[in-house]
């Protein structure tokens, strides 16, 4: 697993309120399927409903402060390889790799302290050679 983060997803109680807050800070987001994406350098900060984030990761809704880190990869095989490596390293696999609603392939694990990681191949979010992510135009 490369030493990088592709997306930081913040579980929010009220998506419109959270989006408005970040936009008041000067951030500009794109909303698709009740999820807001903000380009933040070579990664993305994502706002998503807290309950949906927990359900997607296979973990309980922990309330305020819910966060998920995503590590996007170049292929489906990398998802499987990284989840296997995480399992060998002592992670708890919370959602085995499977097809996703967005046409990708992903699985989740928690580290020994309970931090949630998603490992994902998403054909709609191209990665640069160095693994940095650019949020595509989601309005078209």
MDAnalysis code that builds the backbone (N, CA, C; Angstrom):
import MDAnalysis as mda
import numpy as np

u = mda.Universe.empty(420, n_residues=140, atom_resindex=np.repeat(np.arange(140), 3), trajectory=True)
u.add_TopologyAttr("name", ["N", "CA", "C"] * 140)
u.add_TopologyAttr("resid", np.arange(1, 141))
u.add_TopologyAttr("resname", ["UNK", "UNK", "UNK", "UNK", "UNK", "UNK", "UNK", "UNK", "UNK", "UNK", "UNK", "UNK", "UNK", "UNK", "UNK", "UNK", "UNK", "UNK", "UNK", "UNK", "UNK", "UNK", "UNK", "UNK", "UNK", "UNK", "UNK", "UNK", "UNK", "UNK", "UNK", "UNK", "UNK", "UNK", "UNK", "UNK", "UNK", "UNK", "UNK", "UNK", "UNK", "UNK", "UNK", "UNK", "UNK", "UNK", "UNK", "UNK", "UNK", "UNK", "UNK", "UNK", "UNK", "UNK", "UNK", "UNK", "UNK", "UNK", "UNK", "UNK", "UNK", "UNK", "UNK", "UNK", "UNK", "UNK", "UNK", "UNK", "UNK", "UNK", "UNK", "UNK", "UNK", "UNK", "UNK", "UNK", "UNK", "UNK", "UNK", "UNK", "UNK", "UNK", "UNK", "UNK", "UNK", "UNK", "UNK", "UNK", "UNK", "UNK", "UNK", "UNK", "UNK", "UNK", "UNK", "UNK", "UNK", "UNK", "UNK", "UNK", "UNK", "UNK", "UNK", "UNK", "UNK", "UNK", "UNK", "UNK", "UNK", "UNK", "UNK", "UNK", "UNK", "UNK", "UNK", "UNK", "UNK", "UNK", "UNK", "UNK", "UNK", "UNK", "UNK", "UNK", "UNK", "UNK", "UNK", "UNK", "UNK", "UNK", "UNK", "UNK", "UNK", "UNK", "UNK", "UNK", "UNK", "UNK", "UNK", "UNK"])
u.atoms.positions = np.array([
    [0.856, -1.183, 0.000],
    [0.000, 0.000, 0.000],
    [0.892, 1.233, 0.000],
    [0.708, 2.092, -1.010],
    [1.471, 3.339, -1.062],
    [1.133, 4.222, 0.131],
    [2.078, 5.028, 0.534],
    [1.896, 5.929, 1.677],
    [1.241, 7.218, 1.207],
    [-0.112, 7.166, 1.038],
    [-0.872, 8.338, 0.599],
    [-2.340, 8.148, 0.926],
    [-3.076, 9.248, 0.934],
    [-4.524, 9.253, 1.130],
    [-5.132, 9.897, -0.106],
    [-6.198, 9.305, -0.647],
    [-6.866, 9.839, -1.831],
    [-8.053, 10.720, -1.471],
    [-8.850, 10.258, -0.519],
    [-10.028, 10.998, -0.090],
    [-10.159, 10.941, 1.418],
    [-10.615, 12.026, 2.003],
    [-10.997, 12.066, 3.409],
    [-12.494, 12.345, 3.411],
    [-13.279, 11.388, 3.898],
    [-14.728, 11.536, 3.914],
    [-15.186, 11.881, 5.321],
    [-15.896, 12.982, 5.434],
    [-16.428, 13.426, 6.715],
    [-17.897, 13.042, 6.790],
    [-18.255, 12.269, 7.799],
    [-19.650, 11.915, 8.014],
    [-20.376, 13.083, 8.643],
    [-21.418, 13.569, 7.966],
    [-22.109, 14.770, 8.432],
    [-23.573, 14.466, 8.754],
    [-24.131, 15.239, 9.680],
    [-25.522, 15.068, 10.079],
    [-26.469, 15.730, 9.092],
    [-26.050, 16.824, 8.472],
    [-26.916, 17.606, 7.589],
    [-26.071, 18.043, 6.396],
    [-26.205, 17.352, 5.271],
    [-25.362, 17.620, 4.106],
    [-25.481, 19.052, 3.591],
    [-26.687, 19.596, 3.381],
    [-26.762, 20.982, 2.900],
    [-26.096, 21.971, 3.851],
    [-26.276, 21.785, 5.161],
    [-25.648, 22.679, 6.141],
    [-24.123, 22.567, 6.064],
    [-23.610, 21.338, 5.975],
    [-22.166, 21.136, 5.918],
    [-21.587, 21.737, 4.643],
    [-22.260, 21.520, 3.516],
    [-21.766, 22.086, 2.253],
    [-21.730, 23.607, 2.326],
    [-22.802, 24.199, 2.850],
    [-22.850, 25.657, 2.965],
    [-21.717, 26.180, 3.833],
    [-21.400, 25.481, 4.909],
    [-20.304, 25.885, 5.782],
    [-18.988, 25.925, 5.004],
    [-18.666, 24.845, 4.295],
    [-17.396, 24.803, 3.561],
    [-17.371, 25.815, 2.430],
    [-18.513, 26.046, 1.809],
    [-18.553, 27.054, 0.753],
    [-18.387, 28.457, 1.323],
    [-18.859, 28.697, 2.541],
    [-18.613, 29.996, 3.190],
    [-17.129, 30.180, 3.481],
    [-16.404, 29.077, 3.623],
    [-14.948, 29.150, 3.813],
    [-14.219, 29.410, 2.500],
    [-14.958, 29.413, 1.385],
    [-14.356, 29.657, 0.084],
    [-14.130, 28.398, -0.748],
    [-14.505, 27.248, -0.231],
    [-14.353, 25.999, -0.982],
    [-15.484, 25.896, -1.997],
    [-15.227, 25.241, -3.122],
    [-16.244, 25.015, -4.146],
    [-16.376, 23.522, -4.369],
    [-17.602, 23.008, -4.153],
    [-17.821, 21.575, -4.256],
    [-18.739, 21.203, -5.396],
    [-18.769, 19.909, -5.649],
    [-19.664, 19.330, -6.634],
    [-20.470, 18.242, -5.931],
    [-21.795, 18.285, -6.109],
    [-22.633, 17.285, -5.461],
    [-23.121, 16.269, -6.471],
    [-23.028, 15.006, -6.082],
    [-23.564, 13.912, -6.880],
    [-24.003, 12.820, -5.911],
    [-25.203, 12.300, -6.101],
    [-25.760, 11.219, -5.291],
    [-25.630, 11.488, -3.790],
    [-26.074, 12.666, -3.362],
    [-26.079, 13.056, -1.953],
    [-24.690, 13.004, -1.313],
    [-23.678, 13.322, -2.106],
    [-22.287, 13.364, -1.666],
    [-21.652, 14.602, -2.288],
    [-20.882, 15.359, -1.508],
    [-20.231, 16.563, -2.017],
    [-18.724, 16.344, -2.026],
    [-18.101, 16.628, -3.181],
    [-16.660, 16.457, -3.367],
    [-15.989, 17.825, -3.496],
    [-14.925, 18.041, -2.709],
    [-14.120, 19.251, -2.785],
    [-12.698, 18.839, -3.159],
    [-12.165, 19.399, -4.243],
    [-10.758, 19.161, -4.571],
    [-9.921, 19.854, -3.514],
    [-8.940, 19.173, -2.965],
    [-8.083, 19.738, -1.907],
    [-6.636, 19.327, -2.204],
    [-5.996, 20.089, -3.088],
    [-4.654, 19.693, -3.515],
    [-4.736, 18.400, -4.301],
    [-3.890, 17.431, -3.977],
    [-3.865, 16.162, -4.681],
    [-4.799, 15.119, -4.098],
    [-5.761, 15.543, -3.283],
    [-6.747, 14.617, -2.742],
    [-8.089, 15.320, -2.700],
    [-9.101, 14.618, -2.226],
    [-10.439, 15.214, -2.132],
    [-10.965, 15.082, -0.711],
    [-11.680, 16.104, -0.274],
    [-12.441, 16.054, 0.970],
    [-13.893, 15.850, 0.548],
    [-14.535, 14.868, 1.151],
    [-15.883, 14.470, 0.757],
    [-16.820, 14.614, 1.950],
    [-18.015, 15.133, 1.711],
    [-19.066, 15.198, 2.719],
    [-20.109, 14.164, 2.359],
    [-20.489, 13.341, 3.335],
    [-21.486, 12.294, 3.105],
    [-22.255, 12.096, 4.391],
    [-23.498, 11.734, 4.300],
    [-24.312, 11.482, 5.489],
    [-23.645, 10.474, 6.411],
    [-23.636, 10.785, 7.700],
    [-22.933, 9.958, 8.692],
    [-23.432, 8.513, 8.703],
    [-24.739, 8.319, 8.665],
    [-25.288, 6.959, 8.688],
    [-24.894, 6.190, 7.426],
    [-24.912, 6.858, 6.282],
    [-24.522, 6.207, 5.026],
    [-23.048, 5.830, 5.049],
    [-22.209, 6.709, 5.581],
    [-20.771, 6.428, 5.689],
    [-20.532, 5.191, 6.552],
    [-21.206, 5.123, 7.696],
    [-21.030, 3.981, 8.592],
    [-21.507, 2.692, 7.927],
    [-22.678, 2.737, 7.304],
    [-23.220, 1.544, 6.650],
    [-22.314, 1.078, 5.523],
    [-21.797, 2.016, 4.732],
    [-20.910, 1.670, 3.617],
    [-19.626, 1.018, 4.110],
    [-19.126, 1.453, 5.253],
    [-17.889, 0.905, 5.798],
    [-18.069, -0.336, 6.646],
    [-19.321, -0.702, 6.902],
    [-19.577, -1.882, 7.706],
    [-19.270, -1.691, 9.180],
    [-19.417, -0.455, 9.662],
    [-19.145, -0.141, 11.068],
    [-20.346, 0.590, 11.656],
    [-20.460, 0.642, 12.991],
    [-21.582, 1.375, 13.589],
    [-21.425, 2.883, 13.409],
    [-22.550, 3.583, 13.386],
    [-22.539, 5.050, 13.332],
    [-22.062, 5.545, 14.689],
    [-20.902, 6.174, 14.709],
    [-20.296, 6.600, 15.969],
    [-20.682, 8.007, 16.377],
    [-21.517, 8.654, 15.589],
    [-21.929, 10.006, 15.938],
    [-20.948, 11.044, 15.425],
    [-20.958, 12.232, 16.028],
    [-20.102, 13.328, 15.561],
    [-18.641, 12.913, 15.467],
    [-17.996, 13.444, 14.450],
    [-16.573, 13.180, 14.270],
    [-16.274, 11.978, 13.391],
    [-17.293, 11.381, 12.766],
    [-17.076, 10.221, 11.908],
    [-16.231, 10.616, 10.701],
    [-15.183, 9.824, 10.447],
    [-14.260, 10.090, 9.340],
    [-13.878, 8.770, 8.696],
    [-13.726, 8.783, 7.391],
    [-13.209, 7.634, 6.659],
    [-12.087, 8.122, 5.757],
    [-10.998, 7.373, 5.722],
    [-9.895, 7.675, 4.817],
    [-9.994, 6.723, 3.635],
    [-9.786, 7.227, 2.433],
    [-9.828, 6.366, 1.251],
    [-8.473, 6.356, 0.572],
    [-8.097, 5.182, 0.122],
    [-6.862, 4.981, -0.639],
    [-7.294, 4.420, -1.982],
    [-7.288, 5.259, -3.019],
    [-7.684, 4.808, -4.345],
    [-6.483, 4.208, -5.056],
    [-6.764, 3.202, -5.878],
    [-5.710, 2.470, -6.571],
    [-6.019, 2.399, -8.061],
    [-5.066, 1.885, -8.821],
    [-5.171, 1.853, -10.277],
    [-5.915, 0.635, -10.818],
    [-6.196, -0.383, -9.980],
    [-6.836, -1.589, -10.502],
    [-7.617, -2.337, -9.420],
    [-8.524, -3.183, -9.872],
    [-9.276, -4.045, -8.965],
    [-8.328, -4.968, -8.195],
    [-7.338, -5.498, -8.877],
    [-6.398, -6.430, -8.233],
    [-5.681, -5.771, -7.062],
    [-5.373, -4.482, -7.188],
    [-4.713, -3.772, -6.081],
    [-5.617, -3.706, -4.853],
    [-6.921, -3.573, -5.059],
    [-7.857, -3.560, -3.928],
    [-7.708, -4.865, -3.152],
    [-7.780, -5.982, -3.861],
    [-7.665, -7.294, -3.213],
    [-6.315, -7.461, -2.520],
    [-5.242, -7.046, -3.187],
    [-3.896, -7.192, -2.613],
    [-3.747, -6.390, -1.325],
    [-4.248, -5.157, -1.325],
    [-4.102, -4.305, -0.143],
    [-4.978, -4.799, 1.000],
    [-6.195, -5.232, 0.712],
    [-7.038, -5.774, 1.780],
    [-6.403, -7.018, 2.390],
    [-5.789, -7.861, 1.565],
    [-5.113, -9.050, 2.085],
    [-3.925, -8.651, 2.958],
    [-3.163, -7.645, 2.521],
    [-2.020, -7.169, 3.310],
    [-2.489, -6.563, 4.626],
    [-3.594, -5.821, 4.583],
    [-4.134, -5.219, 5.808],
    [-4.567, -6.307, 6.784],
    [-5.219, -7.335, 6.263],
    [-5.649, -8.455, 7.104],
    [-4.437, -9.121, 7.767],
    [-3.391, -9.378, 6.993],
    [-2.174, -9.988, 7.541],
    [-1.519, -9.091, 8.588],
    [-1.676, -7.764, 8.422],
    [-1.058, -6.810, 9.347],
    [-1.862, -6.635, 10.627],
    [-3.065, -7.237, 10.700],
    [-3.862, -7.141, 11.915],
    [-5.090, -6.268, 11.812],
    [-5.417, -5.789, 10.604],
    [-6.634, -4.995, 10.423],
    [-7.862, -5.893, 10.578],
    [-8.997, -5.252, 10.824],
    [-10.274, -5.962, 10.815],
    [-10.971, -5.585, 9.518],
    [-11.214, -6.563, 8.657],
    [-11.922, -6.311, 7.396],
    [-13.392, -6.105, 7.747],
    [-13.895, -4.898, 7.483],
    [-15.278, -4.576, 7.844],
    [-16.224, -4.722, 6.662],
    [-15.669, -4.666, 5.452],
    [-16.472, -4.890, 4.240],
    [-15.555, -5.505, 3.195],
    [-15.731, -6.778, 2.885],
    [-14.902, -7.404, 1.859],
    [-15.058, -6.682, 0.521],
    [-14.047, -6.776, -0.315],
    [-14.090, -6.125, -1.625],
    [-15.262, -6.643, -2.446],
    [-15.943, -5.706, -3.105],
    [-17.107, -6.043, -3.937],
    [-17.346, -4.905, -4.924],
    [-18.187, -5.191, -5.901],
    [-18.607, -4.157, -6.849],
    [-19.304, -3.043, -6.084],
    [-19.171, -1.802, -6.563],
    [-19.787, -0.649, -5.897],
    [-20.916, -0.079, -6.751],
    [-21.737, 0.749, -6.126],
    [-22.846, 1.392, -6.829],
    [-22.362, 2.356, -7.901],
    [-21.115, 2.828, -7.826],
    [-20.596, 3.792, -8.793],
    [-19.782, 3.123, -9.908],
    [-19.837, 1.798, -9.994],
    [-19.146, 1.099, -11.072],
    [-17.704, 0.745, -10.774],
    [-17.305, 0.861, -9.526],
    [-15.949, 0.518, -9.131],
    [-15.909, -0.770, -8.332],
    [-14.880, -0.877, -7.519],
    [-14.642, -2.080, -6.722],
    [-13.941, -1.615, -5.458],
    [-14.449, -1.997, -4.282],
    [-13.876, -1.469, -3.045],
    [-14.164, -2.385, -1.869],
    [-13.363, -2.221, -0.837],
    [-13.559, -2.896, 0.432],
    [-13.038, -2.003, 1.544],
    [-13.360, -2.347, 2.790],
    [-12.979, -1.503, 3.925],
    [-12.344, -2.315, 5.039],
    [-11.498, -1.632, 5.815],
    [-10.933, -2.224, 7.024],
    [-10.761, -1.147, 8.075],
    [-10.638, -1.579, 9.317],
    [-10.267, -0.658, 10.389],
    [-8.893, -1.060, 10.901],
    [-8.122, -0.050, 11.282],
    [-6.811, -0.306, 11.870],
    [-7.001, -0.698, 13.333],
    [-5.935, -1.036, 14.050],
    [-6.091, -1.476, 15.439],
    [-6.764, -0.468, 16.371],
    [-6.768, 0.831, 15.985],
    [-7.432, 1.836, 16.799],
    [-8.832, 2.166, 16.303],
    [-9.308, 1.432, 15.290],
    [-10.664, 1.625, 14.799],
    [-10.824, 2.645, 13.691],
    [-9.729, 3.197, 13.144],
    [-9.842, 4.154, 12.045],
    [-10.250, 3.420, 10.770],
    [-11.265, 3.936, 10.105],
    [-11.840, 3.292, 8.928],
    [-11.099, 3.707, 7.665],
    [-10.693, 2.708, 6.879],
    [-10.057, 2.912, 5.579],
    [-10.891, 2.225, 4.503],
    [-11.083, 2.902, 3.385],
    [-11.674, 2.274, 2.211],
    [-10.574, 2.157, 1.167],
    [-10.444, 0.987, 0.571],
    [-9.516, 0.775, -0.538],
    [-10.388, 0.634, -1.775],
    [-10.187, 1.515, -2.766],
    [-11.125, 1.575, -3.882],
    [-10.441, 1.736, -5.227],
    [-10.998, 1.038, -6.201],
    [-10.698, 1.304, -7.605],
    [-11.954, 1.955, -8.157],
    [-11.834, 3.189, -8.644],
    [-12.968, 3.941, -9.157],
    [-12.611, 4.438, -10.557],
    [-13.154, 3.816, -11.600],
    [-12.802, 4.222, -12.953],
    [-13.204, 5.662, -13.284],
    [-14.113, 6.247, -12.501],
    [-14.542, 7.621, -12.748],
    [-13.650, 8.674, -12.112],
    [-12.707, 8.254, -11.254],
    [-11.785, 9.176, -10.598],
    [-10.363, 8.798, -11.008],
    [-9.876, 9.359, -12.097],
    [-8.546, 8.979, -12.574],
    [-7.447, 9.393, -11.597],
    [-6.438, 8.541, -11.501],
    [-5.275, 8.830, -10.662],
    [-4.091, 9.173, -11.544],
    [-3.292, 10.124, -11.098],
    [-2.043, 10.424, -11.786],
    [-1.058, 9.291, -11.503],
    [0.037, 9.283, -12.204],
    [1.066, 8.258, -11.999],
    [1.495, 8.178, -10.536],
    [1.585, 9.342, -9.858],
    [2.022, 9.367, -8.455],
    [0.889, 9.030, -7.482],
    [-0.301, 8.731, -7.997],
    [-1.424, 8.367, -7.155],
    [-2.294, 9.528, -6.731],
    [-1.928, 10.756, -7.087],
    [-2.769, 11.888, -6.704],
    [-4.083, 11.834, -7.479],
    [-5.119, 12.324, -6.846],
    [-6.473, 12.236, -7.373],
    [-6.958, 13.604, -7.804],
    [-7.653, 13.659, -8.931],
    [-8.319, 14.875, -9.369],
    [-9.795, 14.561, -9.507],
    [-10.630, 15.302, -8.796],
    [-12.071, 15.110, -8.909],
    [-12.491, 15.554, -10.316],
    [-13.133, 14.644, -11.074],
    [-13.564, 15.035, -12.424],
    [-14.770, 15.960, -12.372],
    [-15.154, 16.505, -13.514],
    [-16.365, 17.310, -13.588],
    [-17.551, 16.391, -13.397],
    [-18.244, 16.524, -12.286],
    [-19.355, 15.637, -11.954],
    [-20.693, 16.179, -12.428],
    [-20.698, 17.348, -13.042],
    [-21.957, 17.973, -13.458],
    [-22.425, 17.478, -14.814],
    [-21.576, 16.806, -15.561],
    [-21.991, 16.372, -16.913],
    [-22.538, 14.973, -16.909],
])
